[in-house]
Amino acid sequence: MKLEKIFTFEAAHRLEVAGWSEDQNRKVFGKCHNLHGHSYKLTVCISGTVPESGMVINFSDIKKYVREQVVERYDHSYLNDWEEFAALPTTAENIVLAIQNRLTSAWPFADAFLERLVLHETQTSSAVWEA
């Protein structure tokens, strides 16, 4: 069985590689090198066997965990300030990898598995991590 829960958060960032010149960052990242923000949408997909209780995982448990690990950390923040992006540009790819790392580093659900994360930066652009 696969379950999905959707979360949203607002965050600002600018795409840049530390050590690159202003011209090189502008050439590679264009207008995304400017400070800007997004209304991110994160879809968390969890899989597991349906037990006798009928629930792979209680939606309220996953809601609490993802809010604590991701939403409360990144919502209304400047992503470039977080240590996980100190040496990485805050691309959708790197953000979803940072989220995957935060979620799996202390995963508390023994019988449910994080299978996929989809991070929508805009309505038409997303990065997908799959186990």
GROMACS elastic network, one bead per residue, 0.5 to 0.9 nm:
[ bonds ]
;  ai    aj funct       b0    kb
    1    46     6  0.82631   500
    1    47     6  0.54806   500
    1    48     6  0.55416   500
    1    49     6  0.59560   500
    1    50     6  0.66119   500
    1    56     6  0.74867   500
    2    45     6  0.65726   500
    2    46     6  0.55700   500
    2    48     6  0.67282   500
    2    49     6  0.87970   500
    2    56     6  0.84131   500
    2   115     6  0.84768   500
    3    44     6  0.80834   500
    3    45     6  0.55228   500
    3    46     6  0.51619   500
    3    47     6  0.62340   500
    3    48     6  0.86167   500
    3    56     6  0.80545   500
    3    57     6  0.84235   500
    3    59     6  0.87569   500
    4    43     6  0.64657   500
    4    44     6  0.54407   500
    4    46     6  0.63264   500
    4    47     6  0.88624   500
    4    59     6  0.89315   500
    5    42     6  0.82736   500
    5    43     6  0.57505   500
    5    44     6  0.53076   500
    5    45     6  0.67001   500
    5    46     6  0.84747   500
    5    59     6  0.74685   500
    5    62     6  0.78954   500
    5    63     6  0.75193   500
    6    41     6  0.69163   500
    6    42     6  0.56378   500
    6    44     6  0.62942   500
    6    45     6  0.88788   500
    6    63     6  0.88167   500
    7    40     6  0.82729   500
    7    41     6  0.57719   500
    7    42     6  0.50672   500
    7    43     6  0.63860   500
    7    44     6  0.79927   500
    7    63     6  0.82743   500
    7    66     6  0.82135   500
    7    67     6  0.80698   500
    7    71     6  0.76157   500
    8    39     6  0.69661   500
    8    40     6  0.55391   500
    8    42     6  0.60611   500
    8    43     6  0.87806   500
    8    71     6  0.73634   500
    8    75     6  0.82982   500
    9    38     6  0.83538   500
    9    39     6  0.59644   500
    9    40     6  0.53232   500
    9    41     6  0.67232   500
    9    42     6  0.82191   500
    9    70     6  0.89210   500
    9    71     6  0.60562   500
    9    72     6  0.85623   500
    9    74     6  0.70760   500
    9    76     6  0.71934   500
   10    37     6  0.71711   500
   10    38     6  0.58455   500
   10    40     6  0.59546   500
   10    41     6  0.88542   500
   10    71     6  0.89088   500
   10    74     6  0.75857   500
   10    75     6  0.50727   500
   10    76     6  0.51595   500
   10    77     6  0.75512   500
   11    36     6  0.85737   500
   11    37     6  0.54817   500
   11    38     6  0.57720   500
   11    39     6  0.68496   500
   11    40     6  0.74605   500
   11    74     6  0.64774   500
   11    75     6  0.56569   500
   11    77     6  0.51471   500
   11    78     6  0.60100   500
   11    79     6  0.66588   500
   12    35     6  0.69920   500
   12    36     6  0.54618   500
   12    38     6  0.63925   500
   12    76     6  0.72547   500
   12    77     6  0.62458   500
   12    79     6  0.61482   500
   12    80     6  0.81998   500
   13    32     6  0.86303   500
   13    33     6  0.86369   500
   13    34     6  0.82773   500
   13    35     6  0.57563   500
   13    36     6  0.57847   500
   13    37     6  0.60604   500
   13    38     6  0.84079   500
   13    77     6  0.84852   500
   13    78     6  0.55220   500
   13    79     6  0.53458   500
   13    80     6  0.58093   500
   13    81     6  0.87916   500
   13    90     6  0.67683   500
   13    91     6  0.89942   500
   14    32     6  0.60483   500
   14    33     6  0.50370   500
   14    34     6  0.55553   500
   14    36     6  0.62896   500
   14    37     6  0.82563   500
   14    78     6  0.87288   500
   14    79     6  0.83214   500
   14    80     6  0.71433   500
   14    89     6  0.80282   500
   14    90     6  0.69986   500
   14    91     6  0.87486   500
   15    25     6  0.76818   500
   15    26     6  0.89799   500
   15    29     6  0.62933   500
   15    30     6  0.88421   500
   15    31     6  0.89445   500
   15    32     6  0.57210   500
   15    34     6  0.73866   500
   15    35     6  0.81103   500
   15    80     6  0.85062   500
   15    89     6  0.55042   500
   15    90     6  0.58050   500
   15    91     6  0.66815   500
   16    19     6  0.89684   500
   16    20     6  0.77268   500
   16    22     6  0.85525   500
   16    25     6  0.55797   500
   16    26     6  0.82396   500
   16    28     6  0.87287   500
   16    29     6  0.72449   500
   16    32     6  0.86011   500
   16    33     6  0.60260   500
   16    88     6  0.81758   500
   16    89     6  0.54154   500
   16    90     6  0.76912   500
   17    20     6  0.56744   500
   17    21     6  0.85851   500
   17    24     6  0.89799   500
   17    25     6  0.66958   500
   17    87     6  0.74765   500
   17    88     6  0.66232   500
   17    89     6  0.55604   500
   18    21     6  0.82904   500
   18    25     6  0.89908   500
   18    86     6  0.82554   500
   18    87     6  0.68059   500
   18    88     6  0.78994   500
   18    89     6  0.80920   500
   20    23     6  0.80455   500
   20    24     6  0.60229   500
   20    25     6  0.62666   500
   21    24     6  0.51547   500
   21    25     6  0.62436   500
   21    26     6  0.85587   500
   22    25     6  0.52289   500
   22    26     6  0.61405   500
   22    27     6  0.85650   500
   23    26     6  0.51061   500
   23    27     6  0.60323   500
   23    28     6  0.86857   500
   24    27     6  0.50037   500
   24    28     6  0.62353   500
   24    29     6  0.84364   500
   25    28     6  0.53185   500
   25    29     6  0.57600   500
   25    30     6  0.74797   500
   25    33     6  0.66236   500
   26    29     6  0.52955   500
   26    31     6  0.71822   500
   26    32     6  0.81613   500
   26    33     6  0.59538   500
   26    34     6  0.85800   500
   27    30     6  0.56928   500
   28    33     6  0.85480   500
   29    32     6  0.54293   500
   29    33     6  0.54023   500
   29    34     6  0.88747   500
   30    33     6  0.58243   500
   30    34     6  0.80533   500
   31    34     6  0.56003   500
   31    35     6  0.87842   500
   32    35     6  0.72564   500
   32    36     6  0.72684   500
   33    36     6  0.84488   500
   37    78     6  0.86349   500
   38   121     6  0.61386   500
   38   122     6  0.69587   500
   39   120     6  0.83583   500
   39   121     6  0.67630   500
   39   122     6  0.70835   500
   40   119     6  0.67793   500
   40   120     6  0.55841   500
   40   121     6  0.50404   500
   40   122     6  0.69249   500
   40   123     6  0.89908   500
   41   118     6  0.79481   500
   41   119     6  0.57739   500
   41   121     6  0.68902   500
   41   122     6  0.81189   500
   41   123     6  0.86729   500
   41   126     6  0.89978   500
   42    96     6  0.87262   500
   42   117     6  0.68957   500
   42   118     6  0.56366   500
   42   120     6  0.63169   500
   42   121     6  0.88860   500
   43   116     6  0.80190   500
   43   117     6  0.56269   500
   43   118     6  0.50372   500
   43   119     6  0.65401   500
   43   120     6  0.83253   500
   44    62     6  0.89949   500
   44    66     6  0.86425   500
   44   114     6  0.75522   500
   44   115     6  0.79916   500
   44   116     6  0.62130   500
   44   118     6  0.68047   500
   44   119     6  0.88850   500
   45   113     6  0.85119   500
   45   114     6  0.62627   500
   45   115     6  0.55970   500
   45   117     6  0.61942   500
   45   118     6  0.84001   500
   46    56     6  0.84965   500
   46    57     6  0.83995   500
   46   112     6  0.63146   500
   46   113     6  0.53730   500
   46   115     6  0.53493   500
   46   116     6  0.70898   500
   47    56     6  0.73883   500
   47    57     6  0.89239   500
   47   111     6  0.86788   500
   47   112     6  0.56629   500
   47   113     6  0.52283   500
   47   114     6  0.66180   500
   47   115     6  0.62569   500
   48    51     6  0.87852   500
   48    56     6  0.56771   500
   48    57     6  0.82854   500
   48   111     6  0.62607   500
   48   113     6  0.62699   500
   49    55     6  0.86389   500
   49    56     6  0.61879   500
   49   111     6  0.76271   500
   49   112     6  0.78336   500
   50    53     6  0.76718   500
   50    54     6  0.55620   500
   50    55     6  0.58519   500
   50    56     6  0.51325   500
   50    57     6  0.88444   500
   51    54     6  0.53920   500
   51    55     6  0.63799   500
   51    56     6  0.65260   500
   52    55     6  0.78422   500
   53    56     6  0.82137   500
   54    57     6  0.89700   500
   55    58     6  0.62740   500
   55    59     6  0.88414   500
   56   111     6  0.73601   500
   56   112     6  0.63610   500
   57    60     6  0.84983   500
   57    61     6  0.71649   500
   57    62     6  0.72958   500
   57   109     6  0.78784   500
   57   111     6  0.81521   500
   57   112     6  0.66314   500
   58    61     6  0.53024   500
   58    62     6  0.67311   500
   58    63     6  0.87091   500
   59    62     6  0.53020   500
   59    63     6  0.60268   500
   59    64     6  0.86259   500
   60    64     6  0.61250   500
   60    65     6  0.86245   500
   61    64     6  0.52289   500
   61    65     6  0.62465   500
   61    66     6  0.86889   500
   62    65     6  0.50776   500
   62    66     6  0.60196   500
   62    67     6  0.83204   500
   62   109     6  0.88666   500
   63    66     6  0.54537   500
   63    67     6  0.60108   500
   63    68     6  0.85523   500
   64    67     6  0.52534   500
   64    68     6  0.61734   500
   64    69     6  0.86580   500
   65    68     6  0.52258   500
   65    69     6  0.61180   500
   65    70     6  0.83416   500
   65   103     6  0.82174   500
   65   107     6  0.88026   500
   65   108     6  0.85878   500
   66    69     6  0.51055   500
   66    70     6  0.55163   500
   66    71     6  0.66487   500
   66    72     6  0.86530   500
   66   103     6  0.72120   500
   67    70     6  0.54997   500
   67    72     6  0.56789   500
   67    73     6  0.82178   500
   68    71     6  0.64413   500
   68    72     6  0.56030   500
   68    73     6  0.72892   500
   69    72     6  0.68632   500
   69    73     6  0.66248   500
   69    99     6  0.81598   500
   69   102     6  0.63849   500
   69   103     6  0.65287   500
   70    73     6  0.52569   500
   70    74     6  0.60730   500
   70    75     6  0.80505   500
   70    99     6  0.65673   500
   70   102     6  0.74128   500
   70   103     6  0.78413   500
   71    74     6  0.54247   500
   71    75     6  0.53916   500
   72    75     6  0.57036   500
   72    76     6  0.87700   500
   73    76     6  0.86571   500
   73    77     6  0.77415   500
   74    77     6  0.54198   500
   74    78     6  0.77396   500
   74    79     6  0.68249   500
   74    82     6  0.87644   500
   75    78     6  0.87638   500
   77    80     6  0.88031   500
   77    81     6  0.81990   500
   77    82     6  0.89614   500
   78    81     6  0.57989   500
   78    82     6  0.77326   500
   79    82     6  0.56872   500
   79    85     6  0.73766   500
   79    90     6  0.68924   500
   79    95     6  0.87117   500
   80    83     6  0.80147   500
   80    84     6  0.86283   500
   80    85     6  0.58889   500
   80    86     6  0.69360   500
   80    88     6  0.87471   500
   80    89     6  0.77548   500
   80    90     6  0.65175   500
   81    84     6  0.86513   500
   81    85     6  0.72905   500
   81    86     6  0.72824   500
   82    85     6  0.57175   500
   82    86     6  0.67156   500
   83    87     6  0.82106   500
   84    87     6  0.75687   500
   84    88     6  0.76142   500
   84    95     6  0.89171   500
   84    98     6  0.67801   500
   85    89     6  0.63630   500
   85    90     6  0.63417   500
   85    94     6  0.79636   500
   85    95     6  0.82679   500
   85    98     6  0.83586   500
   86    89     6  0.80026   500
   88    91     6  0.82880   500
   88    94     6  0.72231   500
   89    94     6  0.71139   500
   89    95     6  0.88532   500
   90    93     6  0.79296   500
   90    94     6  0.59305   500
   90    95     6  0.60405   500
   91    94     6  0.52482   500
   91    95     6  0.61306   500
   91    96     6  0.86312   500
   92    95     6  0.50569   500
   92    96     6  0.61181   500
   92    97     6  0.85521   500
   92   119     6  0.69915   500
   92   120     6  0.79140   500
   92   121     6  0.66496   500
   92   125     6  0.88174   500
   92   126     6  0.69537   500
   92   127     6  0.57308   500
   92   128     6  0.89359   500
   93    96     6  0.54302   500
   93    97     6  0.63159   500
   93    98     6  0.87472   500
   93   119     6  0.84836   500
   93   126     6  0.84469   500
   93   127     6  0.55206   500
   93   128     6  0.76573   500
   93   129     6  0.82915   500
   94    97     6  0.50477   500
   94    98     6  0.61315   500
   94    99     6  0.86152   500
   94   127     6  0.89579   500
   95    98     6  0.50663   500
   95    99     6  0.62173   500
   95   100     6  0.86216   500
   95   119     6  0.81603   500
   95   127     6  0.87630   500
   96   100     6  0.61039   500
   96   101     6  0.85806   500
   96   117     6  0.71370   500
   96   118     6  0.74880   500
   96   119     6  0.61815   500
   96   127     6  0.68167   500
   96   128     6  0.72822   500
   96   129     6  0.68000   500
   97   101     6  0.61687   500
   97   102     6  0.86515   500
   97   129     6  0.70946   500
   98   101     6  0.50801   500
   98   102     6  0.62235   500
   98   103     6  0.86590   500
   99   102     6  0.50974   500
   99   103     6  0.61366   500
   99   104     6  0.85717   500
   99   117     6  0.85017   500
  100   103     6  0.52085   500
  100   104     6  0.60463   500
  100   105     6  0.83541   500
  100   114     6  0.86164   500
  100   116     6  0.88604   500
  100   117     6  0.73943   500
  100   129     6  0.76818   500
  101   104     6  0.53569   500
  101   105     6  0.58233   500
  102   105     6  0.55210   500
  102   106     6  0.74082   500
  102   107     6  0.87038   500
  103   106     6  0.64464   500
  103   107     6  0.60005   500
  103   114     6  0.83333   500
  104   108     6  0.86568   500
  104   114     6  0.75975   500
  107   110     6  0.78812   500
  107   113     6  0.86488   500
  107   114     6  0.85795   500
  108   112     6  0.89619   500
  109   112     6  0.54497   500
  109   113     6  0.73717   500
  110   113     6  0.76975   500
  114   117     6  0.80453   500
  114   130     6  0.84930   500
  114   131     6  0.72906   500
  115   129     6  0.83154   500
  115   130     6  0.57740   500
  115   131     6  0.52135   500
  116   128     6  0.70764   500
  116   129     6  0.55346   500
  116   131     6  0.63044   500
  117   127     6  0.81798   500
  117   128     6  0.56670   500
  117   129     6  0.51494   500
  117   130     6  0.65761   500
  118   126     6  0.65528   500
  118   127     6  0.58163   500
  118   129     6  0.65322   500
  118   130     6  0.87240   500
  119   122     6  0.89670   500
  119   125     6  0.84755   500
  119   126     6  0.52853   500
  119   127     6  0.53191   500
  119   128     6  0.64280   500
  119   129     6  0.85798   500
  120   123     6  0.64714   500
  120   124     6  0.74651   500
  120   125     6  0.57664   500
  120   127     6  0.66422   500
  120   128     6  0.87461   500
  121   124     6  0.79256   500
  121   125     6  0.57755   500
  121   126     6  0.57132   500
  121   127     6  0.80411   500
  122   125     6  0.51588   500
  122   126     6  0.70490   500
  123   126     6  0.79868   500
